[in-house]
Amino acid sequence: MRLVLQRVSQAEVTVSGLPVGSIERGLLLFVGFAPQDGAAEIEHWARRVPELRVFEDEAGKMNLSVLQVKGKILAVPNFTLNADVEKGRRPSFSRAAPPAQAEALFAQFVAALLAQGVEVETGEFGAHMHVALVNDGPVTLVLEEQARAETG
């Protein structure tokens, strides 16, 4: 599972010119799945992301989470995060989960984020989306690792 997290002051996803997801202050998450991803990765990142302290406190230190600032998450499915560009000039997407699997995993991930108490908006799976954002900072993190066997 790969995530690109951006701290934003606003973000919006449109499909065919119509908004499908929009947030003010919060986190924009681009979410990609590999074939081996499953419940362990979803649980790990759904717990971890809302607790990441990437928002500034009154002293200007990154000390607050999206939950603490009462922000929202805009989660956007993005299979291109698993692109392989090692050979040739055209990306290969053989490292990305098949669409049906990825769609189910994305739905599970969104449900797991909601269970953590954060408000979540989403892009539209499988659609051609336009994403507009104002990156705040800029703060951009690339999150990827296999979920640990221990979830503590």
Backbone as JSON Lines, residues from 0, in Angstrom:
{"i":0,"aa":"M","n":[0.86,-1.17,0.0],"ca":[0.0,0.0,0.0],"c":[0.9,1.23,0.0]}
{"i":1,"aa":"R","n":[0.6,2.13,-0.89],"ca":[1.34,3.39,-0.98],"c":[0.37,4.55,-0.84]}
{"i":2,"aa":"L","n":[0.81,5.52,-0.06],"ca":[0.02,6.73,0.14],"c":[0.91,7.94,-0.11]}
{"i":3,"aa":"V","n":[0.37,8.92,-0.79],"ca":[1.0,10.23,-0.85],"c":[0.06,11.15,-0.08]}
{"i":4,"aa":"L","n":[0.57,11.72,1.0],"ca":[-0.21,12.56,1.89],"c":[0.23,14.0,1.7]}
{"i":5,"aa":"Q","n":[-0.73,14.88,1.52],"ca":[-0.43,16.31,1.43],"c":[-1.31,17.05,2.42]}
{"i":6,"aa":"R","n":[-0.66,17.91,3.22],"ca":[-1.43,18.78,4.1],"c":[-1.97,19.92,3.24]}
{"i":7,"aa":"V","n":[-3.28,20.12,3.3],"ca":[-3.9,21.11,2.41],"c":[-4.76,22.09,3.2]}
{"i":8,"aa":"S","n":[-4.9,23.28,2.62],"ca":[-5.87,24.23,3.16],"c":[-7.2,24.08,2.42]}
{"i":9,"aa":"Q","n":[-7.15,23.45,1.24],"ca":[-8.36,23.06,0.52],"c":[-7.98,22.1,-0.59]}
{"i":10,"aa":"A","n":[-8.91,21.23,-0.94],"ca":[-8.71,20.27,-2.03],"c":[-10.07,19.85,-2.56]}
{"i":11,"aa":"E","n":[-10.12,19.57,-3.87],"ca":[-11.37,19.17,-4.49],"c":[-11.09,18.2,-5.63]}
{"i":12,"aa":"V","n":[-11.96,17.21,-5.77],"ca":[-11.9,16.27,-6.88],"c":[-13.16,16.47,-7.71]}
{"i":13,"aa":"T","n":[-12.96,16.6,-9.03],"ca":[-14.1,16.69,-9.94],"c":[-14.03,15.57,-10.96]}
{"i":14,"aa":"V","n":[-15.19,15.15,-11.4],"ca":[-15.34,14.16,-12.47],"c":[-16.32,14.76,-13.48]}
{"i":15,"aa":"S","n":[-15.89,14.85,-14.71],"ca":[-16.71,15.47,-15.77],"c":[-17.18,16.87,-15.38]}
{"i":16,"aa":"G","n":[-16.3,17.6,-14.69],"ca":[-16.61,18.97,-14.31],"c":[-17.45,19.14,-13.07]}
{"i":17,"aa":"L","n":[-17.88,18.02,-12.47],"ca":[-18.73,18.08,-11.27],"c":[-17.94,17.65,-10.04]}
{"i":18,"aa":"P","n":[-18.06,18.39,-8.93],"ca":[-17.34,18.0,-7.71],"c":[-17.89,16.7,-7.13]}
{"i":19,"aa":"V","n":[-16.97,15.8,-6.76],"ca":[-17.37,14.56,-6.11],"c":[-16.84,14.47,-4.69]}
{"i":20,"aa":"G","n":[-15.83,15.27,-4.37],"ca":[-15.26,15.31,-3.03],"c":[-14.55,16.63,-2.83]}
{"i":21,"aa":"S","n":[-14.71,17.22,-1.65],"ca":[-14.12,18.52,-1.39],"c":[-13.89,18.68,0.11]}
{"i":22,"aa":"I","n":[-12.73,19.24,0.47],"ca":[-12.45,19.53,1.87],"c":[-11.79,20.9,1.99]}
{"i":23,"aa":"E","n":[-11.85,21.45,3.18],"ca":[-11.06,22.63,3.52],"c":[-9.8,22.1,4.2]}
{"i":24,"aa":"R","n":[-9.44,22.59,5.34],"ca":[-8.23,22.17,6.03],"c":[-8.23,20.67,6.29]}
{"i":25,"aa":"G","n":[-7.14,20.02,5.93],"ca":[-7.06,18.59,6.18],"c":[-5.95,17.93,5.4]}
{"i":26,"aa":"L","n":[-6.18,16.67,5.05],"ca":[-5.2,15.86,4.35],"c":[-5.77,15.36,3.03]}
{"i":27,"aa":"L","n":[-5.0,15.53,1.98],"ca":[-5.31,14.91,0.7],"c":[-4.46,13.65,0.63]}
{"i":28,"aa":"L","n":[-5.12,12.51,0.44],"ca":[-4.42,11.23,0.36],"c":[-4.63,10.61,-1.01]}
{"i":29,"aa":"F","n":[-3.53,10.38,-1.72],"ca":[-3.59,9.55,-2.92],"c":[-3.27,8.14,-2.45]}
{"i":30,"aa":"V","n":[-4.1,7.17,-2.81],"ca":[-4.03,5.82,-2.25],"c":[-3.86,4.8,-3.37]}
{"i":31,"aa":"G","n":[-2.79,4.0,-3.29],"ca":[-2.55,2.94,-4.26],"c":[-2.34,1.61,-3.58]}
{"i":32,"aa":"F","n":[-2.83,0.55,-4.2],"ca":[-2.74,-0.8,-3.63],"c":[-1.96,-1.72,-4.55]}
{"i":33,"aa":"A","n":[-1.22,-2.62,-3.93],"ca":[-0.52,-3.69,-4.64],"c":[-1.32,-4.98,-4.43]}
{"i":34,"aa":"P","n":[-1.08,-5.99,-5.28],"ca":[-1.85,-7.24,-5.16],"c":[-1.75,-7.92,-3.78]}
{"i":35,"aa":"Q","n":[-0.63,-7.76,-3.1],"ca":[-0.45,-8.43,-1.81],"c":[-1.05,-7.66,-0.64]}
{"i":36,"aa":"D","n":[-1.57,-6.47,-0.87],"ca":[-2.14,-5.67,0.22],"c":[-3.46,-6.26,0.7]}
{"i":37,"aa":"G","n":[-3.72,-6.04,1.98],"ca":[-4.95,-6.56,2.56],"c":[-5.29,-5.87,3.86]}
{"i":38,"aa":"A","n":[-5.98,-6.58,4.72],"ca":[-6.5,-6.02,5.96],"c":[-5.42,-5.46,6.87]}
{"i":39,"aa":"A","n":[-4.27,-6.1,6.94],"ca":[-3.2,-5.63,7.83],"c":[-2.71,-4.24,7.42]}
{"i":40,"aa":"E","n":[-2.51,-4.03,6.12],"ca":[-2.05,-2.72,5.64],"c":[-3.12,-1.66,5.87]}
{"i":41,"aa":"I","n":[-4.35,-2.02,5.59],"ca":[-5.45,-1.08,5.77],"c":[-5.56,-0.66,7.23]}
{"i":42,"aa":"E","n":[-5.54,-1.62,8.13],"ca":[-5.64,-1.32,9.56],"c":[-4.48,-0.45,10.02]}
{"i":43,"aa":"H","n":[-3.27,-0.8,9.58],"ca":[-2.07,-0.05,9.97],"c":[-2.18,1.41,9.57]}
{"i":44,"aa":"W","n":[-2.48,1.67,8.3],"ca":[-2.48,3.05,7.81],"c":[-3.74,3.81,8.24]}
{"i":45,"aa":"A","n":[-4.85,3.14,8.41],"ca":[-6.07,3.82,8.86],"c":[-5.92,4.31,10.3]}
{"i":46,"aa":"R","n":[-5.13,3.6,11.09],"ca":[-4.85,4.07,12.45],"c":[-3.77,5.13,12.45]}
{"i":47,"aa":"R","n":[-2.78,4.96,11.62],"ca":[-1.6,5.83,11.63],"c":[-1.86,7.22,11.03]}
{"i":48,"aa":"V","n":[-2.5,7.27,9.89],"ca":[-2.68,8.55,9.19],"c":[-3.41,9.6,10.04]}
{"i":49,"aa":"P","n":[-4.55,9.28,10.65],"ca":[-5.25,10.31,11.43],"c":[-4.44,10.82,12.63]}
{"i":50,"aa":"E","n":[-3.45,10.06,13.07],"ca":[-2.66,10.43,14.23],"c":[-1.35,11.13,13.88]}
{"i":51,"aa":"L","n":[-1.0,11.18,12.59],"ca":[0.25,11.84,12.2],"c":[0.18,13.32,12.55]}
{"i":52,"aa":"R","n":[1.21,13.79,13.22],"ca":[1.24,15.18,13.67],"c":[1.91,16.05,12.6]}
{"i":53,"aa":"V","n":[1.12,16.49,11.65],"ca":[1.64,17.28,10.53],"c":[1.06,18.69,10.48]}
{"i":54,"aa":"F","n":[0.24,19.05,11.47],"ca":[-0.32,20.39,11.54],"c":[0.39,21.16,12.66]}
{"i":55,"aa":"E","n":[0.57,22.44,12.42],"ca":[1.31,23.26,13.36],"c":[0.46,23.65,14.57]}
{"i":56,"aa":"D","n":[1.14,23.66,15.73],"ca":[0.5,24.15,16.94],"c":[0.73,25.67,17.04]}
{"i":57,"aa":"E","n":[0.35,26.26,18.16],"ca":[0.49,27.71,18.31],"c":[1.94,28.18,18.3]}
{"i":58,"aa":"A","n":[2.89,27.27,18.54],"ca":[4.32,27.61,18.51],"c":[4.93,27.38,17.13]}
{"i":59,"aa":"G","n":[4.11,26.95,16.16],"ca":[4.63,26.72,14.82],"c":[5.29,25.37,14.62]}
{"i":60,"aa":"K","n":[5.16,24.48,15.58],"ca":[5.74,23.13,15.49],"c":[4.69,22.16,14.95]}
{"i":61,"aa":"M","n":[5.12,21.21,14.12],"ca":[4.2,20.17,13.66],"c":[3.93,19.24,14.83]}
{"i":62,"aa":"N","n":[2.83,19.51,15.51],"ca":[2.51,18.81,16.75],"c":[1.08,18.32,16.82]}
{"i":63,"aa":"L","n":[0.27,18.64,15.8],"ca":[-1.16,18.32,15.86],"c":[-1.57,17.41,14.71]}
{"i":64,"aa":"S","n":[-2.51,16.54,15.0],"ca":[-3.03,15.61,13.98],"c":[-4.26,16.22,13.31]}
{"i":65,"aa":"V","n":[-4.7,15.58,12.24],"ca":[-5.91,16.01,11.54],"c":[-7.12,15.92,12.47]}
{"i":66,"aa":"L","n":[-7.12,14.96,13.37],"ca":[-8.21,14.86,14.34],"c":[-8.2,16.04,15.3]}
{"i":67,"aa":"Q","n":[-7.01,16.43,15.76],"ca":[-6.9,17.52,16.72],"c":[-7.28,18.88,16.13]}
{"i":68,"aa":"V","n":[-7.04,19.06,14.82],"ca":[-7.41,20.34,14.2],"c":[-8.81,20.3,13.59]}
{"i":69,"aa":"K","n":[-9.49,19.17,13.81],"ca":[-10.84,18.96,13.27],"c":[-10.87,19.13,11.75]}
{"i":70,"aa":"G","n":[-9.82,18.6,11.11],"ca":[-9.75,18.61,9.66],"c":[-10.41,17.39,9.07]}
{"i":71,"aa":"K","n":[-10.39,17.32,7.76],"ca":[-10.98,16.19,7.04],"c":[-9.92,15.55,6.15]}
{"i":72,"aa":"I","n":[-10.25,14.38,5.64],"ca":[-9.39,13.69,4.7],"c":[-10.13,13.57,3.37]}
{"i":73,"aa":"L","n":[-9.43,13.87,2.29],"ca":[-9.94,13.61,0.94],"c":[-9.09,12.48,0.39]}
{"i":74,"aa":"A","n":[-9.67,11.29,0.28],"ca":[-8.96,10.09,-0.18],"c":[-9.25,9.88,-1.66]}
{"i":75,"aa":"V","n":[-8.19,9.76,-2.45],"ca":[-8.31,9.63,-3.89],"c":[-7.62,8.33,-4.34]}
{"i":76,"aa":"P","n":[-8.38,7.38,-4.9],"ca":[-7.74,6.16,-5.39],"c":[-6.82,6.48,-6.57]}
{"i":77,"aa":"N","n":[-5.61,5.88,-6.56],"ca":[-4.62,6.23,-7.57],"c":[-3.72,5.03,-7.86]}
{"i":78,"aa":"F","n":[-4.1,4.23,-8.86],"ca":[-3.33,3.03,-9.19],"c":[-1.94,3.37,-9.73]}
{"i":79,"aa":"T","n":[-1.74,4.59,-10.23],"ca":[-0.44,4.94,-10.8],"c":[0.66,5.05,-9.75]}
{"i":80,"aa":"L","n":[0.29,5.05,-8.46],"ca":[1.31,5.07,-7.41],"c":[2.19,3.82,-7.45]}
{"i":81,"aa":"N","n":[1.69,2.76,-8.02],"ca":[2.45,1.51,-8.1],"c":[3.08,1.3,-9.47]}
{"i":82,"aa":"A","n":[3.23,2.35,-10.23],"ca":[3.82,2.24,-11.56],"c":[5.29,1.84,-11.47]}
{"i":83,"aa":"D","n":[5.7,1.05,-12.43],"ca":[7.1,0.65,-12.57],"c":[7.65,1.37,-13.79]}
{"i":84,"aa":"V","n":[8.65,2.21,-13.58],"ca":[9.25,2.96,-14.69],"c":[10.72,2.62,-14.86]}
{"i":85,"aa":"E","n":[11.11,1.45,-14.38],"ca":[12.51,1.03,-14.45],"c":[12.97,0.73,-15.88]}
{"i":86,"aa":"K","n":[12.07,0.2,-16.7],"ca":[12.43,-0.17,-18.07],"c":[11.54,0.55,-19.05]}
{"i":87,"aa":"G","n":[12.1,0.87,-20.19],"ca":[11.31,1.49,-21.24],"c":[10.89,2.91,-20.89]}
{"i":88,"aa":"R","n":[9.96,3.42,-21.66],"ca":[9.51,4.8,-21.48],"c":[8.06,4.9,-21.07]}
{"i":89,"aa":"R","n":[7.36,3.79,-21.09],"ca":[5.96,3.78,-20.7],"c":[5.84,3.07,-19.36]}
{"i":90,"aa":"P","n":[5.12,3.65,-18.4],"ca":[4.97,2.99,-17.11],"c":[4.25,1.64,-17.24]}
{"i":91,"aa":"S","n":[4.69,0.68,-16.45],"ca":[3.99,-0.6,-16.33],"c":[3.2,-0.57,-15.03]}
{"i":92,"aa":"F","n":[1.99,-1.08,-15.08],"ca":[1.16,-1.09,-13.88],"c":[0.95,-2.5,-13.34]}
{"i":93,"aa":"S","n":[1.87,-3.4,-13.67],"ca":[1.76,-4.79,-13.21],"c":[1.92,-4.91,-11.69]}
{"i":94,"aa":"R","n":[2.46,-3.9,-11.05],"ca":[2.61,-3.92,-9.59],"c":[1.37,-3.39,-8.87]}
{"i":95,"aa":"A","n":[0.39,-2.92,-9.62],"ca":[-0.85,-2.41,-9.02],"c":[-1.85,-3.54,-8.86]}
{"i":96,"aa":"A","n":[-2.65,-3.45,-7.81],"ca":[-3.71,-4.45,-7.61],"c":[-4.71,-4.36,-8.76]}
{"i":97,"aa":"P","n":[-5.3,-5.49,-9.16],"ca":[-6.35,-5.46,-10.19],"c":[-7.5,-4.56,-9.74]}
{"i":98,"aa":"P","n":[-8.21,-3.95,-10.69],"ca":[-9.26,-2.98,-10.34],"c":[-10.28,-3.47,-9.32]}
{"i":99,"aa":"A","n":[-10.81,-4.65,-9.47],"ca":[-11.84,-5.13,-8.53],"c":[-11.28,-5.24,-7.11]}
{"i":100,"aa":"Q","n":[-10.06,-5.77,-6.99],"ca":[-9.42,-5.89,-5.68],"c":[-9.14,-4.51,-5.1]}
{"i":101,"aa":"A","n":[-8.59,-3.62,-5.91],"ca":[-8.24,-2.28,-5.44],"c":[-9.48,-1.5,-5.0]}
{"i":102,"aa":"E","n":[-10.57,-1.64,-5.74],"ca":[-11.8,-0.94,-5.37],"c":[-12.32,-1.41,-4.02]}
{"i":103,"aa":"A","n":[-12.28,-2.71,-3.8],"ca":[-12.72,-3.26,-2.5],"c":[-11.8,-2.79,-1.37]}
{"i":104,"aa":"L","n":[-10.49,-2.81,-1.62],"ca":[-9.53,-2.35,-0.61],"c":[-9.72,-0.87,-0.3]}
{"i":105,"aa":"F","n":[-9.96,-0.08,-1.33],"ca":[-10.17,1.36,-1.12],"c":[-11.41,1.59,-0.24]}
{"i":106,"aa":"A","n":[-12.49,0.88,-0.54],"ca":[-13.71,1.02,0.27],"c":[-13.45,0.62,1.72]}
{"i":107,"aa":"Q","n":[-12.68,-0.45,1.92],"ca":[-12.33,-0.88,3.28],"c":[-11.48,0.16,3.99]}
{"i":108,"aa":"F","n":[-10.55,0.77,3.26],"ca":[-9.67,1.78,3.84],"c":[-10.49,3.01,4.26]}
{"i":109,"aa":"V","n":[-11.39,3.46,3.42],"ca":[-12.24,4.61,3.76],"c":[-13.08,4.29,4.99]}
{"i":110,"aa":"A","n":[-13.66,3.1,5.04],"ca":[-14.46,2.7,6.21],"c":[-13.6,2.67,7.47]}
{"i":111,"aa":"A","n":[-12.37,2.2,7.35],"ca":[-11.47,2.14,8.51],"c":[-11.07,3.55,8.97]}
{"i":112,"aa":"L","n":[-10.89,4.48,8.04],"ca":[-10.6,5.87,8.42],"c":[-11.8,6.47,9.16]}
{"i":113,"aa":"L","n":[-12.99,6.24,8.62],"ca":[-14.2,6.75,9.26],"c":[-14.33,6.19,10.68]}
{"i":114,"aa":"A","n":[-13.96,4.94,10.88],"ca":[-14.03,4.31,12.2],"c":[-13.07,4.96,13.19]}
{"i":115,"aa":"Q","n":[-12.06,5.65,12.68],"ca":[-11.12,6.36,13.55],"c":[-11.65,7.72,13.98]}
{"i":116,"aa":"G","n":[-12.81,8.11,13.45],"ca":[-13.44,9.35,13.87],"c":[-13.1,10.56,13.01]}
{"i":117,"aa":"V","n":[-12.49,10.33,11.86],"ca":[-12.17,11.44,10.97],"c":[-13.2,11.5,9.84]}
{"i":118,"aa":"E","n":[-13.56,12.71,9.43],"ca":[-14.48,12.86,8.3],"c":[-13.71,12.62,7.02]}
{"i":119,"aa":"V","n":[-14.32,11.87,6.09],"ca":[-13.64,11.49,4.86],"c":[-14.53,11.79,3.66]}
{"i":120,"aa":"E","n":[-13.94,12.45,2.68],"ca":[-14.54,12.62,1.36],"c":[-13.68,11.76,0.42]}
{"i":121,"aa":"T","n":[-14.2,11.41,-0.74],"ca":[-13.42,10.56,-1.65],"c":[-13.53,11.04,-3.09]}
{"i":122,"aa":"G","n":[-12.56,10.57,-3.87],"ca":[-12.65,10.66,-5.3],"c":[-13.53,9.52,-5.77]}
{"i":123,"aa":"E","n":[-13.63,9.34,-7.08],"ca":[-14.48,8.3,-7.65],"c":[-13.61,7.22,-8.27]}
{"i":124,"aa":"F","n":[-13.7,6.02,-7.75],"ca":[-12.86,4.92,-8.21],"c":[-13.09,4.67,-9.7]}
{"i":125,"aa":"G","n":[-12.0,4.55,-10.45],"ca":[-12.06,4.22,-11.86],"c":[-12.39,5.38,-12.8]}
{"i":126,"aa":"A","n":[-12.68,6.54,-12.24],"ca":[-13.04,7.69,-13.07],"c":[-11.79,8.5,-13.43]}
{"i":127,"aa":"H","n":[-11.91,9.26,-14.5],"ca":[-10.89,10.25,-14.83],"c":[-11.18,11.46,-13.95]}
{"i":128,"aa":"M","n":[-10.3,11.73,-13.0],"ca":[-10.54,12.78,-12.01],"c":[-9.59,13.95,-12.23]}
{"i":129,"aa":"H","n":[-10.06,15.13,-11.88],"ca":[-9.22,16.31,-11.78],"c":[-9.14,16.67,-10.31]}
{"i":130,"aa":"V","n":[-7.92,16.83,-9.82],"ca":[-7.7,17.14,-8.42],"c":[-7.09,18.53,-8.32]}
{"i":131,"aa":"A","n":[-7.75,19.41,-7.6],"ca":[-7.23,20.75,-7.35],"c":[-6.93,20.85,-5.86]}
{"i":132,"aa":"L","n":[-5.8,21.45,-5.53],"ca":[-5.44,21.54,-4.12],"c":[-4.58,22.75,-3.85]}
{"i":133,"aa":"V","n":[-4.6,23.17,-2.6],"ca":[-3.67,24.15,-2.11],"c":[-2.87,23.44,-1.03]}
{"i":134,"aa":"N","n":[-1.63,23.09,-1.37],"ca":[-0.75,22.39,-0.43],"c":[-0.3,23.41,0.6]}
{"i":135,"aa":"D","n":[-0.47,23.09,1.86],"ca":[-0.17,23.98,2.96],"c":[1.21,23.65,3.51]}
{"i":136,"aa":"G","n":[2.17,24.49,3.25],"ca":[3.52,24.29,3.78],"c":[4.61,24.6,2.77]}
{"i":137,"aa":"P","n":[4.84,23.83,1.77],"ca":[4.17,22.58,1.42],"c":[4.59,21.43,2.34]}
{"i":138,"aa":"V","n":[3.63,20.59,2.65],"ca":[3.89,19.36,3.4],"c":[3.39,18.21,2.55]}
{"i":139,"aa":"T","n":[4.32,17.35,2.13],"ca":[4.0,16.17,1.34],"c":[4.81,15.0,1.87]}
{"i":140,"aa":"L","n":[4.14,13.91,2.21],"ca":[4.81,12.71,2.72],"c":[4.46,11.52,1.83]}
{"i":141,"aa":"V","n":[5.44,10.68,1.57],"ca":[5.21,9.42,0.87],"c":[5.26,8.33,1.93]}
{"i":142,"aa":"L","n":[4.17,7.59,2.07],"ca":[4.05,6.56,3.1],"c":[3.95,5.21,2.42]}
{"i":143,"aa":"E","n":[4.9,4.35,2.72],"ca":[4.82,2.99,2.21],"c":[5.68,2.09,3.05]}
{"i":144,"aa":"E","n":[5.09,1.02,3.43],"ca":[5.79,-0.06,4.11],"c":[4.79,-1.17,4.3]}
{"i":145,"aa":"Q","n":[5.28,-2.33,4.42],"ca":[4.39,-3.44,4.73],"c":[3.95,-3.29,6.17]}
{"i":146,"aa":"A","n":[2.71,-3.53,6.43],"ca":[2.22,-3.46,7.81],"c":[3.0,-4.47,8.65]}
{"i":147,"aa":"R","n":[3.31,-4.06,9.84],"ca":[4.07,-4.93,10.74],"c":[3.21,-6.1,11.2]}
{"i":148,"aa":"A","n":[3.86,-7.21,11.48],"ca":[3.13,-8.37,11.97],"c":[2.43,-8.03,13.28]}
{"i":149,"aa":"E","n":[3.1,-7.22,14.11],"ca":[2.47,-6.75,15.34],"c":[1.84,-5.41,15.03]}
{"i":150,"aa":"T","n":[0.61,-5.21,15.44],"ca":[-0.09,-3.96,15.12],"c":[-0.05,-3.01,16.29]}
{"i":151,"aa":"G","n":[0.93,-3.06,17.16],"ca":[0.99,-2.21,18.34],"c":[1.65,-0.96,18.15]}
